[in-house]
Amino acid sequence: MPRQLHLSAALDSPGHVDAAHFTALARLAEGAALDFVTLDDSYAPAPHRLDALATFARLAPVTRGLGLVPTVTTTHTEPFHTSVSVNTLDWVSEGRAGWLVGVSDTEAEARAFGRKGTAPADELWAEAADAAEVATRLWDSWEDDAEIRDTATGRFVDRAKLHHIDFEGPHFSVRGPSITPRPPQGRPVIAVTVAAADLAPDAGAGGRARVATAARYADVVLLDAPDRAARLTAATELRLRGGEALRILARIPAALPDDAAADALLTEVTEGGGGVDGFHLVPAEAARDLAALAGRVVPALRERGLFRTGYTGRTLREHLGLARPASRYALAATIPAPSPAPAATAEVTR
């Protein structure tokens, strides 16, 4: 039996600010049993653009299986708040949240906040890596059974199972613990977009820093590559750096104005794997193209045994075949402390 693909799609819809529009898109994607959807976001001034995370919080109660992965920018923001916000999305979606890590590199965005100026891309991605480290530590800072909810004693949590994270870095200093219980997934899925050029020997410092962040923290990489050969080379290198559990989805355009375009996309995803686990589809017109994807492309993939007929798991990690990670602090608590070394005997000479 052929290996089944992972499929996701972008819901980017410039000019749309109505909940009904995004609800309809999410229902199309969920009807096709896509792994997840993304929504781009930034702090650049733009009319008629909604906050991606807040939009997906609105979609959480009207969907049941679809993963929700908004772009959340780390520049100009505090990782504590990012961690809590993504954690909250995981709770309200019952374990279907992710975080597409973004950075802000324009003067307009820096001026909008007025806290600091722009920085080189490698510094921005180093800061993003620190933000991801803080977020994952905060998600782990509550052990899974930290909540007691004992009305008889008035105890809500077992304080011994809440942990300070004590992060000290060049960009942030965060003590913790989180103010939100551990996410249903343990840690929401982290995604990073990487270009094949970022992995080239002559890649710039910014590209190398982006790859380093993805290799260390990403569960999913959305890979931009110009052709199948470049896709295979980049995917192979990413697995060497990020491990075999890393899910790599090739980002490809999905403009589907007619059946011919849908059939061409079907050929691409059927034959153009190039070492990736699936595809992240970027529509030109979201409503039209998602309808064609759900109505023509996905049914054809199912006929070939290349895509699921429905969701078999509940969480986004389950859709992607990713294990639920244990809290690092709970694991540390189970490791016996080393026996104290025997006291040294001092030799005194006279």
C-alpha positions in Angstrom: 0.0 0.0 0.0 1.4 3.4 -0.9 2.5 5.7 1.9 -0.2 8.3 2.6 0.5 12.0 2.2 0.0 14.8 4.6 -1.8 17.8 3.2 -2.4 21.3 4.5 -3.5 24.6 3.0 -3.2 28.3 3.6 -6.4 30.3 4.2 -4.9 33.7 3.3 -7.7 35.9 2.0 -6.6 39.6 1.5 -9.5 41.9 2.1 -11.7 39.5 4.0 -12.5 40.3 7.6 -15.8 38.4 8.1 -16.0 35.3 10.2 -18.4 33.6 7.8 -15.7 33.6 5.1 -13.1 31.9 7.2 -15.6 29.5 8.7 -16.6 28.4 5.2 -12.9 27.9 4.2 -12.3 25.9 7.4 -15.2 23.7 6.7 -14.0 23.0 3.2 -10.6 22.1 4.5 -12.1 19.9 7.3 -14.4 18.2 4.8 -11.3 17.2 2.9 -9.7 15.9 6.1 -6.6 18.1 5.6 -4.1 17.9 8.4 -4.1 21.6 9.1 -4.6 25.1 7.8 -2.4 28.2 8.2 -3.1 31.9 8.2 -0.4 34.5 7.6 0.1 37.4 9.8 2.6 40.2 10.5 2.8 43.6 12.1 3.2 45.4 8.8 0.4 48.0 8.3 -2.2 46.5 6.0 -5.9 47.2 5.6 -8.5 44.5 6.1 -6.3 41.9 7.8 -7.3 40.0 10.9 -5.1 38.7 13.7 -4.3 35.1 12.7 -4.4 33.6 16.1 -7.6 35.3 17.1 -9.2 34.2 13.8 -8.3 30.6 14.5 -9.6 30.8 18.0 -13.0 31.8 16.4 -12.7 28.7 14.1 -11.9 26.3 16.9 -15.4 25.7 18.1 -16.9 25.3 14.6 -14.4 22.6 13.6 -13.7 19.2 15.1 -10.7 17.7 13.4 -8.9 20.3 11.5 -5.5 21.5 12.8 -5.2 25.3 13.2 -1.7 26.8 12.7 -1.6 30.6 12.8 1.5 32.7 12.1 2.6 34.3 15.4 5.5 36.7 15.2 8.2 36.6 17.8 9.8 40.0 17.1 8.5 42.9 19.3 6.5 40.4 21.5 7.1 38.6 24.7 7.4 34.8 24.5 5.4 34.4 27.7 2.3 35.9 26.1 2.9 33.9 22.8 3.2 30.7 24.8 -0.1 31.3 26.7 -1.9 32.4 23.6 -0.9 29.3 21.6 -1.6 27.1 24.6 -5.1 28.6 24.9 -5.8 27.9 21.3 -4.8 24.3 22.0 -7.3 24.1 24.8 -10.2 25.7 22.9 -9.5 23.4 19.9 -9.1 20.3 22.1 -5.6 19.7 20.9 -5.5 20.9 17.4 -3.2 24.0 17.7 0.1 24.8 16.1 2.4 27.8 15.8 3.9 29.0 12.5 6.9 31.0 13.7 7.4 34.4 12.1 9.7 37.4 12.5 9.3 41.1 11.7 12.1 42.7 9.7 10.7 46.0 8.5 11.2 49.5 9.8 7.4 50.1 9.6 6.8 47.3 12.1 9.5 48.5 14.4 8.0 52.0 14.3 4.6 50.6 15.1 5.8 49.3 18.4 8.4 51.9 19.1 10.4 49.6 21.4 13.5 48.8 19.3 14.8 49.2 15.8 15.2 46.6 13.1 17.8 43.9 13.3 19.6 41.6 10.8 17.8 38.4 9.9 20.2 36.2 11.8 19.5 38.1 15.0 15.8 37.9 14.4 15.9 34.2 14.0 18.2 33.8 17.0 15.5 35.7 19.0 12.8 33.4 17.5 14.8 30.4 18.7 14.9 31.8 22.2 11.2 32.5 22.0 10.5 28.8 21.0 12.7 27.6 23.8 10.8 29.7 26.3 7.5 28.6 25.0 8.3 24.9 25.1 9.7 25.2 28.6 6.5 27.1 29.7 4.3 24.4 28.1 6.2 21.8 30.2 6.2 23.9 33.4 2.9 22.3 34.5 3.0 18.5 34.8 0.1 16.7 33.2 -1.4 15.9 36.6 -0.6 19.2 38.3 -4.3 20.1 38.6 -6.0 18.7 41.7 -9.3 20.6 41.8 -10.0 19.3 45.3 -12.9 21.3 46.6 -12.8 19.7 50.0 -9.3 21.1 50.7 -9.6 24.1 48.4 -6.5 23.0 46.5 -6.5 23.7 42.8 -3.0 22.6 41.9 -0.2 20.5 43.4 2.5 23.2 43.7 5.2 20.6 43.6 4.2 19.9 40.0 4.6 23.5 38.8 8.1 24.4 37.8 10.1 27.6 37.3 11.8 27.5 33.9 14.5 30.0 34.9 15.4 31.0 31.3 18.2 33.6 30.9 19.2 34.6 27.4 20.3 37.6 25.4 16.8 38.5 24.4 14.5 37.3 27.3 14.6 36.5 31.0 11.6 34.4 32.0 11.1 32.7 35.4 7.8 31.0 34.9 5.8 28.8 35.5 3.0 29.4 33.0 -0.3 30.7 34.1 -2.1 28.1 31.9 -2.2 24.3 32.5 -0.2 22.0 30.2 -1.6 21.9 26.6 -3.7 18.9 25.6 -0.9 18.0 23.1 1.8 18.5 25.6 3.3 20.9 23.2 1.4 22.4 20.3 3.0 21.7 16.9 5.7 24.2 15.9 6.2 25.0 12.2 8.8 27.0 10.4 9.0 27.9 6.7 12.4 27.2 5.1 13.6 27.8 1.6 15.9 25.4 -0.2 18.3 28.3 -0.7 18.6 28.6 3.1 20.4 25.2 3.1 22.8 26.0 0.3 26.6 26.3 1.1 26.4 30.0 0.2 23.3 30.7 2.2 23.2 34.0 4.1 23.4 34.3 7.8 19.7 34.8 8.1 18.9 31.7 6.1 21.3 29.6 8.2 19.8 31.0 11.4 16.3 30.1 10.2 17.4 26.6 9.4 19.0 26.2 12.8 15.7 27.3 14.5 13.8 24.8 12.4 16.2 22.0 13.0 16.0 22.4 16.8 12.4 23.4 17.4 10.2 22.6 14.4 7.9 19.6 14.3 6.9 20.7 10.7 8.9 22.5 8.0 7.1 24.1 5.2 9.7 23.9 2.4 10.0 26.2 -0.6 12.0 24.6 -3.4 12.1 25.5 -7.1 11.9 21.9 -8.4 11.8 18.3 -7.3 15.6 17.9 -7.3 16.1 20.9 -5.0 13.2 19.6 -2.8 14.9 16.2 -2.4 18.3 17.7 -1.6 16.8 20.2 0.9 14.6 17.6 2.6 17.5 15.2 3.0 19.6 17.8 4.7 16.7 18.9 6.9 16.2 15.3 8.1 19.9 15.0 8.9 19.7 18.2 11.0 16.2 17.8 12.5 15.8 14.1 12.8 13.5 11.5 11.2 10.4 12.6 13.2 10.5 16.0 11.4 7.5 16.4 9.0 8.4 18.2 5.8 5.7 19.6 3.5 6.6 21.2 0.2 4.9 24.5 -0.3 3.4 24.7 -3.8 0.9 27.0 -5.4 -2.7 25.7 -5.8 -4.5 28.0 -8.3 -7.4 25.9 -9.5 -9.6 27.8 -11.8 -10.6 24.8 -13.8 -10.4 21.0 -14.0 -7.2 21.1 -16.0 -5.4 23.0 -13.2 -6.8 20.6 -10.6 -5.5 17.6 -12.6 -2.1 19.2 -12.9 -2.0 19.7 -9.2 -3.0 16.1 -8.7 -0.1 15.0 -10.9 2.3 17.2 -8.9 1.3 15.8 -5.5 1.1 12.2 -6.8 4.5 12.2 -8.6 6.5 15.1 -7.2 7.3 13.9 -3.7 11.0 14.6 -3.7 11.6 13.2 -0.2 8.9 15.2 1.5 6.0 13.9 3.6 3.3 15.9 1.8 2.3 19.3 0.6 1.3 22.7 1.9 -1.0 24.1 -0.7 -1.2 27.9 -1.3 -4.4 28.9 -3.1 -4.7 32.0 -5.3 -8.4 32.4 -4.5 -9.0 30.6 -1.3 -12.7 29.8 -1.6 -12.5 28.7 -5.3 -9.3 26.7 -4.9 -10.2 24.9 -1.7 -13.5 23.9 -3.2 -11.7 22.3 -6.1 -9.2 20.7 -3.8 -11.9 19.1 -1.7 -14.2 18.2 -4.6 -11.7 16.9 -7.2 -8.1 16.5 -6.0 -8.6 14.9 -2.6 -11.1 12.3 -3.9 -8.7 11.3 -6.6 -5.9 10.9 -4.1 -8.1 8.7 -2.0 -8.9 6.5 -4.9 -5.1 6.0 -5.3 -4.8 5.2 -1.6 -2.6 8.3 -1.1 -4.8 10.2 1.4 -7.0 9.5 4.4 -10.7 9.2 4.1 -11.3 10.9 7.4 -9.6 11.8 10.7 -8.5 8.8 12.7 -7.1 10.8 15.6 -8.2 13.7 17.7 -5.2 16.0 17.9 -2.9 17.6 15.3 0.0 15.6 16.6 -2.0 12.4 15.9 -2.9 13.6 12.4 0.9 14.1 11.7 2.0 10.9 13.4 3.9 12.8 16.1 4.3 11.5 19.6 3.0 13.5 22.6 6.1 14.7 24.4 6.5 14.3 28.1 7.2 17.3 30.3 10.9 17.7 30.7 10.4 18.7 34.4 8.3 15.6 35.1 11.0 13.4 33.5 13.6 15.2 35.6 11.7 14.4 38.8 11.7 10.7 38.0 15.5 10.5 37.7 17.0 9.6 41.1 19.5 12.1 42.4 23.0 10.9 42.4 24.4 9.5 45.6 26.5 12.0 47.4 30.3 11.6 46.9 32.1 10.3 50.0 33.6 13.0 52.0 37.3 13.6 51.2 39.8 12.9 54.0 42.2 15.7 54.4 45.8 14.8 55.0 47.5 17.1 57.4 51.2 17.3 57.4 53.2 18.9 60.2 
